[in-house]
Amino acid sequence: MIDKLYLDKPADARLLDGIPEPHQLPAWLSQQDLDYYVTAYKATGITSALNFYRNNDKNFHSLKEVYQKEMRLSALFIGGAEEAAVRFGSLEPMKKALPKLKKTIVLQGCGHWVQQERQKEVNDAVIAFLEAGCL
């Protein structure tokens, strides 16, 4: 399914084209949570959250120097294997930019919303990271 959504689309397809309507909510998203998000988005919209991506070409040039700097703090990366940026991208540039990257965790069968989809694994990893004195 993921491959079809990202790889088998025609060049003129829109981002959400081909994404099926779910028959039920996933186990990690309750109706109460969904109602909360819907209410928040109705009140404020999602435009500001999307504007960074809409302005990506300009952002790239203005932030190029920032993106090339190393982050000198300890870091933990937790990502879902089904997240498009993880599945079709590379973690190598991140590893290069984060010389103090202590651990990389890629959760199989998990998508973009790792903290909702895998609450226990994310919490356990963050607690272990903090207990190891990584900050």
C-alpha positions in Angstrom: 0.0 0.0 0.0 2.8 2.5 0.9 4.6 1.9 -2.3 1.4 2.6 -4.3 0.8 5.9 -2.4 4.3 7.2 -3.1 5.8 5.4 -6.0 3.0 4.5 -8.4 1.4 7.9 -8.7 1.3 9.8 -12.0 3.3 13.0 -12.1 0.2 15.2 -11.9 -1.3 13.5 -8.9 -1.9 15.4 -5.7 -0.5 14.3 -2.4 -3.7 12.8 -1.0 -4.8 11.2 -4.3 -5.2 7.5 -3.9 -5.2 7.5 -0.1 -8.2 5.3 0.9 -10.7 6.4 3.5 -10.2 4.0 6.5 -13.2 1.9 7.6 -12.2 2.4 11.2 -9.8 4.4 13.3 -6.4 2.8 13.9 -5.9 1.4 17.4 -3.6 4.3 18.4 -6.2 7.0 17.6 -9.3 7.3 19.7 -12.5 9.1 18.6 -11.9 11.5 21.4 -8.4 12.3 20.1 -9.7 12.7 16.6 -12.5 15.1 17.8 -9.8 17.1 19.7 -7.7 17.5 16.5 -10.8 18.4 14.4 -11.9 21.0 16.9 -8.3 22.5 17.0 -8.0 22.6 13.2 -11.4 24.1 12.8 -10.5 26.9 15.2 -7.0 27.7 13.8 -6.7 25.9 10.5 -3.6 24.1 9.3 -2.3 26.8 7.0 0.5 27.9 9.2 1.7 24.4 9.7 1.8 23.8 6.0 3.4 27.1 5.0 6.9 25.9 5.8 6.5 23.2 3.2 4.8 25.5 0.7 7.7 27.8 0.9 10.3 25.0 0.7 12.2 26.4 -2.3 12.8 29.8 -0.7 13.4 28.2 2.8 16.1 26.0 1.3 18.2 29.0 0.1 17.7 31.1 3.2 18.3 28.2 5.6 21.1 26.5 3.7 23.8 27.6 6.1 21.7 26.6 9.1 21.1 23.2 7.7 24.9 22.7 7.2 25.8 23.4 10.8 26.4 20.5 13.2 24.2 20.2 16.3 26.4 19.6 19.2 23.8 18.3 21.7 23.2 14.6 22.4 20.4 13.3 20.3 18.0 10.3 20.0 16.2 9.6 16.7 13.0 7.6 16.8 11.2 7.1 13.4 8.7 4.8 11.9 9.9 2.5 9.1 6.7 3.3 7.1 7.2 7.1 7.3 8.0 8.3 3.8 11.1 10.3 4.9 12.5 7.2 6.6 11.4 4.6 4.1 12.5 6.4 0.9 15.1 8.7 2.4 18.4 8.2 4.1 19.4 8.7 7.7 23.0 9.2 6.7 22.8 13.1 6.4 21.2 13.2 9.9 23.9 11.0 11.3 26.6 13.3 9.8 24.9 16.4 11.1 24.5 15.0 14.6 28.0 13.9 15.8 26.5 13.2 19.3 23.6 11.0 17.9 23.5 8.4 20.7 20.9 6.0 19.2 18.8 5.6 16.1 15.6 3.6 16.5 13.4 2.7 13.5 10.1 1.1 14.5 9.0 -1.5 12.0 5.4 -1.3 10.9 5.1 2.3 12.3 4.4 5.4 10.3 4.6 9.2 10.9 2.9 9.4 14.3 5.4 7.3 16.3 4.5 8.8 19.7 0.8 7.8 19.2 1.4 4.6 17.3 4.0 3.2 19.7 3.6 5.0 23.0 5.4 2.5 25.2 8.4 2.0 22.9 8.8 5.8 22.5 8.5 6.5 26.2 10.8 3.7 27.1 13.5 4.9 24.7 13.2 8.6 25.8 13.4 7.6 29.5 16.4 5.3 28.8 18.1 8.2 26.9 17.5 10.6 29.8 18.6 8.1 32.4 21.8 7.5 30.5 22.6 11.1 31.1 22.5 11.9 27.4 21.5 15.5 27.9 
